[in-house]
Amino acid sequence: MYIRKTDQIKFSDDFFLPFGGKLNKDNRWVKLAEMIPWSDFEDAYARNFKSSTRGEEAFSVRVALGTLILQTRLKLVDAEVPLQVMENPYLQYFLGFDGFEDTRPPFDASLITHFRKRFTPDILMEINNMIAMKEFEAVEDKGEDDDHHDAPGPSEPSDEGSQISFSNIPKKGKLILDATCAPGDIRFPTDLRLLNEAREKLEMMIDVLHTPDIALVAKPRTYRNRARKNYLSIEKQHKKRSKTVRKAIRKQLGYVKRDLEYVETYLKDAARAELLTKRQHSELETIRKLYEQQNTMYETKTHSVPNRIVSISQPHIRPIFRGKAGSDVEFGCKVMTSVVDGYTFIEKLDFESFNEGTLLQEAVL
């Protein structure tokens, strides 16, 4: 459950230090903590929780968002974050704690994964726009932006309701637009590797589905040792001939097809289908699509297919053609960003490739 915090704003003078003294107000973490309007983000953060009365109390939005900010700025792995927070009073103040505590970590490193899930790209963009609009409002209040009084301020209603968008922000000065690719953390995909991985996952599913009949009926022959040997004989070659690779792909397609038929036969029994985990069911659906794509490319002798799958564990990742030296293709999501007065905004983020030229007018207006 999540209980809304009414005391999100904490002051450095109130922070308890067991060894005496006070925090330095000129410290970068103290300044950053005072700059971020933590309480404004509670509505977006609270939407992640179904109940405010049941379950264990969740950490505040300041702890969750602050943890992601300091991890990014310090470039830390998940396991290192709670250790750094435990040792640094300024980081504990930044996360909204009342005083310095160094006897145990403030939270487990595994919680950082949940923090990331709670802040979706839409919420992060909303937070980014909130901070930018507050800064623009402060500039206008000081009379430093007299040319943009007609621009909508943060208190004026938006046509899109409560959702804050980049179009609400006054634009001035120089606008920089660029598109790039954020590479995903996957192994470089090849058709042969993908088929081999699919075959191995199907063999594991067959082992699980056959468990009730292990003492009654012989397990279907999957020829896994032969298939593994065929795969390694090609994968270990430094220079692979196209005909040799094509022949190996044909063999792996045959193994995957056979294993898929075995799995489909097992799944006709609804009770037996429950033996597979949710993740295995998801991977099975991905493998079905992968086999169709690979079989189509093999028959048509092409290396391209719409919505091509390049990772079984992350089927949403697509190849993005960049044309860079030494790397024509990257695998991840394509991002179009704009920079206004030092603030970066995401105009569009998509795992499917798109033409950024079509968004130019929308970003400028």
Legacy VTK file of the C-alpha trace (Angstrom):
# vtk DataFile Version 3.0
C-alpha trace
ASCII
DATASET POLYDATA
POINTS 365 float
0.000 0.000 0.000
1.031 3.623 -0.411
0.317 6.339 2.145
0.651 9.859 0.818
3.316 11.868 2.595
2.418 15.419 3.560
5.934 16.282 4.753
7.863 15.673 1.551
9.753 18.951 1.945
12.499 18.588 4.552
15.060 21.218 5.408
18.758 20.625 5.913
18.710 22.330 9.340
16.245 19.711 10.611
18.343 16.751 9.507
19.763 14.923 12.546
23.474 14.151 12.594
24.547 11.915 15.535
28.069 13.379 15.522
26.833 16.969 15.673
26.894 19.838 13.226
24.667 20.635 10.266
24.585 19.846 6.604
26.303 22.245 4.226
23.580 24.119 2.322
25.916 24.557 -0.632
26.264 20.795 -1.112
25.047 19.641 -4.531
22.611 17.099 -3.059
21.067 19.669 -0.723
20.573 22.105 -3.605
19.124 19.414 -5.851
16.730 18.218 -3.129
15.366 21.743 -2.701
15.010 22.201 -6.458
12.827 19.126 -7.049
9.108 19.535 -6.119
8.713 16.067 -4.623
5.101 16.425 -3.505
3.955 17.295 -7.029
4.843 13.785 -8.176
2.772 11.893 -5.623
-0.335 11.606 -7.791
1.608 9.998 -10.622
3.465 7.709 -8.227
0.351 6.698 -6.251
-1.291 5.366 -9.423
1.025 2.341 -9.197
-0.708 1.102 -6.046
-4.155 -0.471 -5.926
-4.778 0.168 -2.237
-3.826 2.679 0.429
-4.957 0.526 3.337
-3.780 -3.023 2.638
-0.316 -4.502 2.343
3.074 -3.350 3.532
3.677 0.377 3.412
5.720 1.381 0.380
8.572 3.864 0.351
7.708 7.463 -0.435
7.961 8.964 -3.885
11.032 10.894 -2.710
12.874 7.693 -1.799
11.873 5.926 -5.024
12.536 8.775 -7.444
15.564 10.041 -5.524
17.150 6.593 -5.630
16.844 6.468 -9.421
18.262 9.988 -9.754
21.310 9.381 -7.580
21.946 5.997 -9.212
21.979 7.638 -12.631
24.145 10.572 -11.591
26.670 8.420 -9.726
26.529 5.605 -12.317
26.071 2.858 -9.735
24.893 -0.719 -10.091
21.850 -1.727 -8.043
23.842 -3.522 -5.351
26.017 -0.465 -4.704
23.210 2.084 -4.261
22.024 1.172 -0.701
25.642 0.938 0.466
26.430 4.429 -0.806
23.268 5.801 0.801
24.107 4.150 4.126
27.549 5.780 4.191
26.603 9.302 3.051
24.390 11.654 5.129
23.841 13.949 2.153
22.339 11.099 0.131
20.081 10.191 3.046
18.896 13.786 3.246
18.321 13.799 -0.505
16.048 10.753 -0.104
14.035 12.491 2.621
15.193 10.663 5.755
14.953 12.482 9.100
18.485 11.721 10.236
21.698 9.890 9.491
21.623 6.132 10.093
24.660 4.002 9.230
23.922 0.740 11.047
22.064 -0.923 8.160
21.137 -0.157 4.526
17.924 1.887 4.176
16.446 -0.599 1.684
17.339 -3.744 -0.187
18.945 -3.439 -3.611
16.194 -5.586 -5.145
13.679 -2.771 -4.525
15.378 -0.602 -7.138
13.899 -2.819 -9.833
10.416 -2.065 -8.461
11.217 1.662 -8.346
12.062 1.578 -12.046
8.819 -0.217 -12.886
6.748 2.352 -10.991
8.179 5.254 -12.970
7.088 4.558 -16.532
8.402 6.687 -19.419
5.159 8.684 -19.396
5.491 9.474 -15.682
9.165 10.410 -16.040
8.297 12.725 -18.929
5.555 14.286 -16.822
8.007 14.832 -13.967
10.583 16.315 -16.333
7.983 18.738 -17.709
6.845 19.739 -14.214
10.364 20.743 -13.243
10.920 22.590 -16.511
7.653 24.509 -16.235
8.463 25.579 -12.679
11.820 26.877 -13.863
10.225 28.739 -16.778
7.621 30.197 -14.411
10.340 31.400 -12.056
12.104 33.139 -14.940
8.893 34.860 -16.008
8.206 36.015 -12.434
11.604 37.708 -12.395
10.731 39.590 -15.568
13.463 37.933 -17.594
11.082 36.513 -20.194
8.848 39.388 -21.260
8.463 38.098 -24.825
6.455 35.024 -23.829
3.603 36.313 -21.669
1.039 34.804 -24.041
2.387 31.305 -23.582
0.291 29.031 -21.349
1.520 28.812 -17.786
1.334 25.846 -15.446
-1.925 27.099 -13.895
-3.786 27.314 -17.213
-5.834 24.288 -18.263
-4.504 22.047 -20.992
-6.568 20.539 -23.799
-5.198 17.147 -22.790
-6.533 17.317 -19.217
-4.131 16.843 -16.342
-1.448 15.287 -18.536
1.402 17.768 -19.004
2.982 17.685 -22.429
5.915 19.403 -24.056
3.494 21.531 -26.096
2.480 23.376 -22.885
6.004 24.668 -22.285
6.950 28.115 -23.619
9.610 27.817 -26.290
12.363 30.334 -26.706
15.936 30.597 -27.828
17.565 27.736 -29.719
15.785 24.396 -30.181
17.993 21.362 -30.805
16.407 18.220 -32.254
18.118 14.874 -32.650
17.276 11.196 -32.967
19.364 8.334 -31.645
19.141 4.697 -30.643
19.292 3.401 -27.081
20.849 -0.059 -27.549
19.278 -2.921 -25.631
21.355 -5.249 -23.499
21.165 -8.299 -25.754
23.656 -10.578 -27.449
24.251 -9.786 -31.106
21.519 -11.794 -32.823
22.025 -14.189 -35.709
19.434 -16.507 -37.213
21.375 -19.592 -36.152
21.791 -18.435 -32.540
18.133 -17.491 -32.217
16.976 -20.866 -33.525
19.366 -22.709 -31.230
18.116 -20.732 -28.222
14.507 -21.416 -29.211
15.248 -25.137 -29.516
16.858 -25.283 -26.081
13.913 -23.495 -24.454
11.451 -25.854 -26.165
13.410 -28.855 -24.901
13.124 -27.520 -21.342
9.371 -27.099 -21.808
9.074 -30.680 -23.061
10.923 -31.927 -19.971
8.469 -30.069 -17.735
5.346 -31.116 -19.623
6.412 -34.762 -19.694
6.905 -34.946 -15.915
3.491 -36.572 -15.149
4.266 -39.391 -17.642
7.906 -39.877 -16.737
7.315 -43.409 -15.397
4.597 -44.369 -17.878
5.595 -43.241 -21.375
8.941 -42.631 -23.005
9.740 -38.993 -23.580
9.531 -37.829 -27.226
12.832 -37.910 -29.066
14.140 -34.388 -29.546
17.626 -35.301 -30.837
19.014 -32.562 -28.580
22.573 -33.911 -28.561
22.685 -34.122 -32.346
21.114 -30.664 -32.679
23.641 -29.178 -30.258
26.515 -30.792 -32.113
25.250 -29.466 -35.457
24.978 -25.969 -34.027
28.437 -25.907 -32.449
30.101 -27.277 -35.567
29.070 -24.101 -37.398
29.222 -21.588 -34.536
32.861 -22.416 -33.756
34.000 -21.711 -37.302
35.846 -18.422 -37.651
34.703 -17.879 -41.225
31.302 -19.272 -42.091
30.298 -19.874 -45.684
26.791 -18.761 -46.557
25.824 -22.184 -47.915
27.023 -23.871 -44.730
25.065 -21.459 -42.559
21.953 -21.904 -44.657
22.196 -25.671 -44.307
22.609 -25.351 -40.527
19.579 -23.041 -40.321
17.494 -25.603 -42.221
18.441 -28.279 -39.690
17.662 -26.044 -36.703
14.306 -25.120 -38.260
13.505 -28.828 -38.434
14.414 -29.364 -34.785
12.350 -26.355 -33.661
9.359 -27.458 -35.737
9.444 -30.944 -34.227
9.718 -29.616 -30.679
6.889 -27.146 -31.255
4.624 -29.978 -32.388
5.442 -31.946 -29.228
4.687 -28.926 -27.023
1.413 -28.190 -28.826
0.330 -31.797 -28.292
1.046 -31.568 -24.566
-0.792 -28.252 -24.244
-4.059 -29.792 -25.437
-4.359 -30.969 -21.851
-5.338 -27.863 -19.870
-4.102 -29.314 -16.583
-0.706 -30.094 -18.056
-0.425 -26.580 -19.500
-0.404 -25.213 -15.955
2.985 -26.849 -15.421
4.625 -24.120 -17.488
5.417 -20.820 -15.825
4.013 -17.528 -17.014
7.385 -16.655 -18.487
7.557 -19.938 -20.405
4.106 -19.324 -21.892
5.290 -15.893 -23.017
8.479 -17.355 -24.494
6.467 -20.047 -26.279
4.346 -17.415 -28.011
7.521 -15.580 -29.027
9.098 -18.786 -30.350
6.029 -19.470 -32.506
6.402 -16.066 -34.154
10.168 -16.503 -34.408
9.797 -19.828 -36.219
7.328 -18.334 -38.699
9.666 -15.430 -39.416
12.783 -17.579 -39.752
10.992 -20.100 -41.950
9.705 -17.310 -44.203
13.167 -15.774 -44.541
14.674 -19.188 -45.273
12.149 -19.997 -48.002
12.313 -16.542 -49.625
16.116 -16.276 -49.196
15.883 -12.863 -47.518
17.196 -11.401 -44.269
14.348 -9.015 -43.580
10.822 -9.463 -42.299
8.300 -7.064 -40.704
8.515 -6.819 -36.892
11.535 -9.087 -36.849
12.288 -10.706 -33.492
15.938 -10.451 -32.463
15.621 -11.547 -28.830
13.387 -14.204 -27.277
13.601 -12.671 -23.808
12.923 -9.156 -25.171
10.751 -9.629 -28.267
9.873 -5.918 -28.402
13.416 -4.951 -29.428
13.844 -4.199 -33.122
16.854 -3.579 -35.381
17.406 0.146 -35.938
19.485 1.142 -38.960
21.903 3.911 -38.008
24.494 3.827 -40.787
27.376 4.506 -38.392
30.895 3.443 -39.214
31.436 -0.108 -38.021
27.848 -0.502 -36.864
25.157 -0.139 -39.492
22.472 -1.627 -37.242
21.778 -1.265 -33.523
19.219 -3.164 -31.500
17.067 -1.149 -29.114
14.567 1.700 -29.126
14.718 4.835 -31.249
14.455 8.120 -29.366
13.849 11.604 -30.702
14.802 14.315 -28.223
14.712 18.104 -28.132
16.733 20.483 -25.980
15.349 23.848 -24.848
17.310 26.027 -22.436
19.289 23.048 -21.205
16.222 20.846 -20.613
15.924 17.662 -22.629
12.505 16.394 -23.683
11.568 13.123 -25.326
9.468 13.862 -28.387
8.988 10.201 -29.279
10.271 6.861 -28.035
9.447 3.731 -29.999
10.966 0.302 -30.535
9.756 0.444 -34.138
11.799 2.563 -36.504
10.207 5.891 -37.524
11.046 8.938 -39.624
11.898 11.778 -37.268
11.327 14.308 -40.042
7.576 13.897 -39.657
7.783 15.198 -36.056
9.767 18.377 -36.814
6.784 20.713 -37.124
5.108 19.299 -34.013
8.264 19.776 -31.942
8.838 23.354 -33.065
5.270 24.673 -32.734
LINES 1 366
365 0 1 2 3 4 5 6 7 8 9 10 11 12 13 14 15 16 17 18 19 20 21 22 23 24 25 26 27 28 29 30 31 32 33 34 35 36 37 38 39 40 41 42 43 44 45 46 47 48 49 50 51 52 53 54 55 56 57 58 59 60 61 62 63 64 65 66 67 68 69 70 71 72 73 74 75 76 77 78 79 80 81 82 83 84 85 86 87 88 89 90 91 92 93 94 95 96 97 98 99 100 101 102 103 104 105 106 107 108 109 110 111 112 113 114 115 116 117 118 119 120 121 122 123 124 125 126 127 128 129 130 131 132 133 134 135 136 137 138 139 140 141 142 143 144 145 146 147 148 149 150 151 152 153 154 155 156 157 158 159 160 161 162 163 164 165 166 167 168 169 170 171 172 173 174 175 176 177 178 179 180 181 182 183 184 185 186 187 188 189 190 191 192 193 194 195 196 197 198 199 200 201 202 203 204 205 206 207 208 209 210 211 212 213 214 215 216 217 218 219 220 221 222 223 224 225 226 227 228 229 230 231 232 233 234 235 236 237 238 239 240 241 242 243 244 245 246 247 248 249 250 251 252 253 254 255 256 257 258 259 260 261 262 263 264 265 266 267 268 269 270 271 272 273 274 275 276 277 278 279 280 281 282 283 284 285 286 287 288 289 290 291 292 293 294 295 296 297 298 299 300 301 302 303 304 305 306 307 308 309 310 311 312 313 314 315 316 317 318 319 320 321 322 323 324 325 326 327 328 329 330 331 332 333 334 335 336 337 338 339 340 341 342 343 344 345 346 347 348 349 350 351 352 353 354 355 356 357 358 359 360 361 362 363 364
